[in-house]
């Protein structure tokens, strides 16, 4: 059996900061996203922790972030907003990975 959201993230690195967002496949699976809640700026996160909650029309799920580190920024226009406008280019978090 294959998990539908086994790899929901895209990521890009700039100046040792990792920016992450949801892949087109994840967005297609989730359909209409109603709400996303996750860690605050300054939080220490581990890639093994399910710490992002997504409420969508197709499912409600917890996602595990793809990298461990410190949350440096979160996209305030998307996170904790009702029915956010998210595309495959939308970044959700900027994370400073652990060395």
Number of C-alpha atoms within 10 A of each C-alpha: 3 5 6 11 15 10 15 19 19 16 15 12 12 8 6 11 17 19 21 23 23 20 19 15 15 18 18 12 16 20 13 17 19 17 18 21 15 19 16 14 14 14 13 16 22 17 13 12 13 14 16 15 16 19 17 18 13 12 12 15 15 15 20 19 23 18 18 17 20 20 20 18 15 20 12 10 13 18 20 14 13 12 15 15 12 17 12 15 12 16 19 20 24 23 26 21 17 11 6
